[in-house]
Amino acid sequence: MRTPALQERRNRQILADVVRTYIETGEPVSSRVISARFEEGLSTATIRNVMGELEDGGFLFQPHTSAGRVPTAAAYRFFAQEIASQATLSAADRDWIQREIGAATNASEVTERAGHVLAEVSNGLGIIVSPPMGKTVIEHARMWLLPDTRVVVVLISPGGNTRDKILRPARPFTQPELDATADFLNRHYSGWTLEAIRGDLLQKLANERERYEGIVQNALALCDPVVLGEDRSRQVHVEGTAQMVGAHDFTDQSQLRDVLAAIEEKHRLVTVLNACIEGPEPVHVQIGVKEISDSGENLALISAPYMRHDLVQGSLGVLGPTRMHYERAITAVAYVAQLFSETLSKI
């Protein structure tokens, strides 16, 4: 339901023009500037009255009495949901994104290229969140015994991505035991996720304990997602931090340092982007991202889930200043998610 300030089409169009103009210029927007752009030829006095209504409704504010108006978070939210969401991807962006992602030859390269594209279109960060350890599809497993009895477990996914972890098992293993466990997993569970492997192993133990107890117990101990844990820094690929440093949407350097420190921690990014997977929208837009930092009110997040073989694997998106080109960013995120999914399924 629209607020009273947005009931009239004229008010919505003026608000959209104010947001679009401010995104382009970064300067407070006057009624004279909007009058020159407005297709219906309204007077500056009429537009000034409408802008006053929009200010009363919480969509605009006036930094100084003699200045024009600046959009609030509510204005950006309106613009993203009702204006930018209807946009279509430009032919130039479509061709460019196809060239960038189409040139990738493996999963690591397609991730890097997708992150670069997302950073460019947002003038902020391009972020790819890979699937949690338990949802990782395993093509091949390798295991080595270290001299101090710790065990190196290397899990190789389709496309050559690897995840490795050094474990200290509850009991010591021999190298032949590790070889036998890896061989068992490779013969029976190639193409399965760790969660699915664990579920099947537990069922085998319950149904045929005497037959499977030794090898299955070893496999459970060495390939349990909980035991392997989750390295959040490796789960997130971030491109474009230098562009974030160059942004002028922070009132002081302490705000920028606060945001950069939160980005460096990365686990907050995982939490925020993965939340979009549960949402009903194909592309999720969040204006103000306080979950990662108190200074996140100056940021906007646009994200979408990506698939592999029709299963949701993770999420990707852009994190940038609220003054970003939403039409370009939203359409680009949707298209990158589509191409990223198609490319991963082919690798």
Residue pairs with C-beta under 8 A, 6 or more apart in sequence:
3 57
3 58
4 57
5 11
5 53
5 54
5 56
5 57
5 58
5 59
6 12
6 15
6 57
6 59
6 78
10 40
10 42
10 50
11 50
11 53
11 54
12 78
12 82
13 38
14 34
14 38
14 47
14 50
14 51
14 54
15 54
15 59
15 60
15 71
15 75
15 78
15 79
16 78
16 79
16 82
16 83
17 34
17 37
17 38
18 29
18 34
18 51
18 54
18 60
18 69
18 71
18 75
19 71
19 75
19 76
19 78
19 79
19 83
20 79
21 29
21 33
21 34
21 37
22 28
22 29
22 70
22 71
22 323
23 323
23 324
23 325
23 326
26 248
26 323
27 68
28 62
28 63
28 64
28 67
28 68
28 69
28 70
29 68
29 69
29 70
30 68
30 69
31 44
31 45
31 47
31 48
31 51
31 68
32 44
33 68
34 47
34 51
35 41
35 42
35 43
35 44
35 47
38 47
51 60
51 69
54 60
54 69
54 75
55 61
55 62
55 69
57 74
58 72
58 74
59 71
59 72
59 74
59 75
59 78
60 69
60 70
60 71
60 72
60 75
61 69
61 70
61 72
62 68
62 69
62 70
63 70
71 79
73 287
73 288
73 297
73 322
76 287
76 300
76 322
76 326
77 285
77 287
79 326
80 285
80 287
80 300
80 302
80 326
80 330
81 285
83 326
83 327
84 285
84 326
84 327
84 329
84 330
85 283
85 285
85 330
87 327
87 328
87 330
87 331
88 331
89 331
89 332
89 334
89 335
90 328
90 331
93 121
93 328
93 331
93 332
93 335
94 335
96 117
97 117
97 332
97 335
97 336
97 339
98 339
100 113
100 114
100 116
100 117
101 110
101 113
101 114
101 117
101 336
101 339
101 340
101 343
102 339
102 343
103 113
104 110
104 112
104 113
104 343
106 159
106 160
106 347
107 157
107 158
107 159
107 160
107 161
107 344
107 347
108 159
108 160
108 161
110 340
110 343
110 344
110 347
111 128
111 130
111 237
112 237
112 239
114 126
114 128
114 316
114 336
114 339
114 340
115 126
115 127
115 128
115 237
115 238
115 239
115 240
115 316
116 126
116 239
116 240
117 126
117 332
117 336
118 125
118 126
118 127
118 128
118 239
118 240
118 316
118 317
118 318
118 332
118 333
118 336
119 125
119 126
119 239
119 240
119 243
119 318
120 126
120 240
121 318
121 325
121 328
121 329
121 332
121 333
122 240
122 302
122 318
122 319
122 320
122 324
122 325
122 329
123 243
123 247
123 320
123 321
123 324
123 325
124 240
124 243
124 244
124 247
124 299
124 318
124 319
124 320
124 321
124 324
125 238
125 239
125 240
125 241
125 243
125 244
125 263
125 318
125 319
125 320
126 238
126 239
126 240
126 316
126 317
126 318
127 236
127 237
127 238
127 239
127 269
127 273
127 303
127 316
127 317
127 318
127 319
128 236
128 237
128 314
128 316
128 340
129 235
129 236
129 269
129 270
129 273
129 274
129 314
129 315
129 316
130 161
130 235
130 236
130 237
130 313
130 314
131 313
131 314
132 225
132 230
132 235
133 163
133 194
133 225
133 228
133 229
133 230
134 193
134 194
134 195
134 198
134 225
135 193
135 194
135 195
135 313
136 155
136 157
136 163
136 193
136 194
137 157
137 158
137 191
137 192
137 193
137 308
138 155
138 156
138 157
138 185
138 189
138 190
138 191
138 192
138 193
138 194
138 197
139 156
139 157
139 158
139 190
139 191
140 155
140 156
140 186
140 190
141 153
141 154
141 155
141 156
141 182
141 185
141 186
141 223
142 153
142 154
142 156
142 182
143 151
143 152
143 153
143 154
143 178
143 179
143 181
143 182
143 222
144 151
144 152
144 154
144 175
144 178
145 151
145 173
145 174
145 175
145 178
146 152
146 166
149 168
149 169
149 172
149 173
150 166
150 167
150 168
151 166
151 167
151 168
151 169
151 173
151 178
151 222
152 164
152 165
152 166
152 167
153 164
153 165
153 166
153 167
153 222
153 223
153 228
154 162
154 163
154 164
155 162
155 163
155 164
155 194
155 223
156 162
157 163
158 191
158 347
159 344
159 347
163 228
163 231
163 234
165 228
165 229
165 231
167 222
167 227
167 228
169 221
169 222
170 221
171 221
173 218
173 222
177 218
178 222
180 215
180 218
181 215
181 218
181 219
181 222
184 215
184 219
185 197
185 219
185 223
189 196
189 197
189 200
192 200
194 223
194 224
194 225
194 228
195 225
197 219
197 223
198 220
198 223
198 224
198 225
201 212
201 216
201 219
201 220
202 220
204 212
204 216
205 212
205 213
205 216
205 217
205 220
221 227
232 266
232 267
232 270
233 266
235 266
235 270
236 266
236 269
236 270
238 263
238 266
238 269
241 260
241 263
244 256
244 259
244 260
244 263
244 319
244 320
245 256
245 260
247 256
247 320
247 321
249 298
249 321
249 322
249 323
250 256
250 259
250 295
250 298
255 295
255 298
256 295
258 293
258 294
258 295
259 292
259 293
259 295
259 296
259 298
259 299
261 293
262 268
262 292
262 293
262 296
263 269
263 292
263 319
268 291
268 292
268 293
269 292
269 319
271 291
272 286
272 289
272 291
272 292
272 301
272 303
273 301
273 303
273 315
273 316
273 317
274 314
274 315
275 284
276 284
276 303
276 304
276 305
276 315
276 317
277 305
277 312
277 314
277 315
282 304
282 334
283 302
283 303
283 304
283 330
283 333
283 334
283 337
284 301
284 302
284 303
284 304
284 317
285 300
285 301
285 302
285 326
285 330
286 300
286 301
286 302
286 303
287 300
287 322
288 296
288 297
288 298
288 299
288 300
288 322
289 296
289 297
289 299
289 300
289 301
289 319
290 296
290 297
292 299
298 321
298 322
299 319
299 320
299 321
299 322
300 319
300 320
300 321
300 322
300 324
300 326
301 317
301 318
301 319
302 317
302 318
302 326
302 329
302 330
302 333
303 315
303 316
303 317
303 318
303 333
304 315
304 316
304 317
304 333
304 334
304 336
304 337
305 312
305 313
305 314
305 315
305 337
306 312
306 313
306 314
306 315
306 316
306 337
306 340
306 341
306 344
307 313
307 341
307 344
307 345
308 341
308 344
308 345
309 345
313 344
316 333
316 336
316 337
316 340
317 333
318 324
318 329
318 332
318 333
320 329
